[in-house]
Amino acid sequence: MILSAIPLENFIKMDNNSLPYYAHESSYVDEGAEIGEGTKIWHFSHIMSGAKIGKNCSLGQNVNVGSRAVIGNGVKIQNNVSVYDDVIIEDDVFCGPSCVFTNVINPRAFVERKHEYKKTVVKKGASIGANATIVCGVTIGEYAFIGAGSVVTKDVPPYALAYGNPAQVRGMVNENGETE
């Protein structure tokens, strides 16, 4: 599931002889992950086989990227974030520390629901604040700004400032994240 906004040529297959990206020695990058040139992967992170990460990204400490996750170019993912299967993050997105993505709407430990994963899309330039929860199946619009600690349960329009539990649109922001 690759968006047309993220061309395949932005991804480089992992090559153990000469890596075009930096991965801290404590991180794990599984064979088959595709990581763009100039990307930095910091301490204790895990990039699973099949994951696609664009160019010039920064993945902080303890970041996990699932095998069917797609991350565009110039994305900054802060510490303690898991980008699960079927989460698509477009270019220039900011994911604050410990923000949470989900991929099953009604999880149970004893019920296998991998075939029910819901796609979540974070559009170009959006920002997600620290400790925000993004419930699966939503789209966060271009340059939208999600406040810290918010719980996003429905789509957020482009350029919207949304916060609260549940998150509600409470204003608009420009491409620099300033309220208008």
matplotlib code that plots the C-alpha trace (Angstrom):
import matplotlib.pyplot as plt

x = [0.0, 2.2, 0.5, 1.2, 2.5, 5.5, 7.2, 9.0, 12.3, 12.5, 13.2, 16.5, 16.7, 18.8, 22.4, 24.6, 27.8, 27.2, 24.2, 22.9, 21.3, 22.5, 21.3, 22.6, 24.3, 21.5, 18.8, 17.5, 16.9, 15.5, 16.5, 14.0, 13.3, 13.6, 15.2, 16.0, 19.3, 20.1, 17.6, 18.8, 17.5, 18.4, 18.8, 16.8, 14.6, 13.2, 12.4, 10.7, 11.1, 8.9, 8.8, 9.3, 11.0, 11.8, 14.8, 16.1, 13.9, 14.7, 13.4, 14.1, 14.9, 12.6, 10.7, 9.1, 8.0, 5.8, 6.3, 3.4, 4.0, 5.0, 6.9, 7.6, 10.5, 11.6, 9.5, 10.5, 9.3, 10.2, 11.0, 8.7, 6.4, 5.2, 4.1, 2.1, 1.0, -1.3, -0.2, 0.9, 2.8, 3.4, 6.3, 7.3, 5.1, 6.1, 5.1, 5.6, 7.1, 5.0, 2.1, 0.2, -1.2, -3.6, -4.6, -7.5, -10.7, -11.8, -8.8, -9.0, -6.0, -7.8, -9.3, -7.0, -7.9, -4.9, -7.2, -9.2, -6.5, -7.7, -5.6, -4.6, -3.1, -1.3, -1.0, 1.9, 3.2, 0.8, 2.0, 0.9, 1.6, 3.1, 1.0, -1.8, -3.6, -4.7, -7.4, -7.1, -9.1, -8.7, -7.0, -5.3, -5.3, -2.4, -0.7, -3.2, -2.0, -3.1, -2.7, -0.7, -2.7, -5.6, -7.6, -8.3, -11.4, -12.4, -10.9, -9.2, -9.4, -6.4, -4.9, -7.2, -6.1, -7.7, -7.3, -9.2, -10.7, -12.2, -10.3, -12.4, -11.4, -10.9, -9.2, -7.0, -3.3, -1.0, 1.8, 4.1, 1.8, 0.7, -2.9, -4.8]
y = [0.0, 2.9, 6.2, 7.8, 10.8, 8.6, 7.4, 4.1, 5.7, 7.4, 4.0, 2.2, -1.5, -2.3, -3.2, -4.6, -3.6, 0.2, 1.6, 5.0, 5.7, 5.7, 3.0, 3.1, -0.2, -0.9, -0.7, -3.6, -3.2, -6.4, -7.6, -6.5, -3.1, -0.2, 2.9, 6.1, 7.9, 10.2, 8.7, 8.3, 5.5, 6.0, 3.7, 0.6, 1.0, -1.8, -1.6, -4.7, -6.4, -4.8, -1.4, 1.5, 4.7, 7.6, 9.9, 12.2, 11.0, 10.9, 8.0, 8.6, 6.2, 3.1, 3.5, 0.5, 0.4, -2.4, -4.5, -2.8, 0.7, 3.4, 6.6, 9.4, 11.8, 14.2, 12.7, 13.2, 10.5, 11.2, 8.7, 5.8, 5.7, 2.5, 2.9, -0.3, -2.1, -0.2, 3.2, 5.5, 8.7, 11.1, 13.6, 16.1, 14.8, 15.3, 12.6, 13.8, 11.7, 8.7, 9.4, 6.2, 4.6, 1.7, -0.7, -2.8, -1.1, -3.8, -5.8, -8.9, -10.9, -14.2, -13.1, -12.9, -9.8, -9.2, -9.4, -6.5, -3.9, -0.4, 2.0, 5.2, 8.1, 11.1, 13.6, 15.8, 18.3, 17.3, 17.4, 15.1, 16.2, 14.2, 11.4, 11.8, 8.6, 8.1, 5.5, 3.4, 4.2, 7.9, 10.4, 13.4, 16.1, 18.1, 20.4, 19.6, 20.0, 17.5, 18.8, 16.9, 14.2, 14.3, 11.2, 11.3, 9.2, 10.7, 12.3, 15.7, 18.2, 19.8, 22.8, 22.1, 22.5, 19.6, 18.7, 17.1, 13.8, 13.1, 15.6, 18.3, 21.0, 24.2, 26.4, 26.5, 26.6, 27.6, 25.5, 26.8, 25.5, 29.0, 29.7, 31.9]
z = [0.0, -1.2, -1.9, -5.2, -3.2, -2.1, -5.3, -5.2, -6.3, -2.9, -1.3, -1.4, -0.6, 2.4, 1.4, 4.2, 2.4, 2.2, 3.9, 2.6, 6.1, 9.7, 12.2, 15.8, 16.8, 19.3, 16.7, 14.5, 10.8, 9.4, 6.0, 3.4, 5.0, 2.5, 3.9, 2.1, 1.9, 4.8, 7.3, 10.9, 13.1, 16.8, 19.9, 20.5, 17.4, 15.3, 11.6, 10.3, 7.0, 4.3, 6.1, 3.7, 5.0, 2.8, 2.6, 5.3, 8.1, 11.8, 14.0, 17.7, 20.4, 20.8, 17.5, 16.0, 12.3, 11.1, 8.0, 6.1, 7.4, 4.9, 5.9, 3.4, 3.1, 5.8, 8.5, 12.2, 14.6, 18.2, 21.0, 21.9, 18.8, 17.1, 13.5, 13.0, 9.8, 7.5, 8.8, 6.0, 6.9, 4.0, 3.6, 6.3, 9.1, 12.7, 15.3, 18.8, 21.7, 22.7, 20.2, 19.5, 16.3, 16.4, 13.6, 15.0, 16.1, 18.6, 19.8, 21.9, 23.0, 22.1, 18.7, 15.6, 13.7, 11.4, 8.4, 9.8, 10.1, 9.1, 7.1, 8.8, 6.7, 8.0, 5.1, 4.1, 6.7, 9.5, 13.2, 16.0, 19.5, 22.3, 23.8, 21.2, 20.2, 16.6, 16.4, 13.2, 10.0, 10.1, 7.8, 9.2, 6.5, 5.0, 7.6, 10.3, 13.8, 16.5, 20.1, 22.7, 24.5, 22.1, 21.0, 17.2, 16.5, 13.1, 10.1, 10.6, 7.7, 6.1, 8.1, 11.1, 14.7, 16.5, 20.2, 23.1, 23.9, 21.5, 19.3, 17.8, 15.3, 17.3, 14.7, 11.7, 11.2, 8.3, 6.9, 9.7, 12.4, 13.4, 14.3, 11.9]

ax = plt.figure().add_subplot(projection="3d")
ax.plot(x, y, z, "-o")
ax.set_aspect("equal")
plt.show()
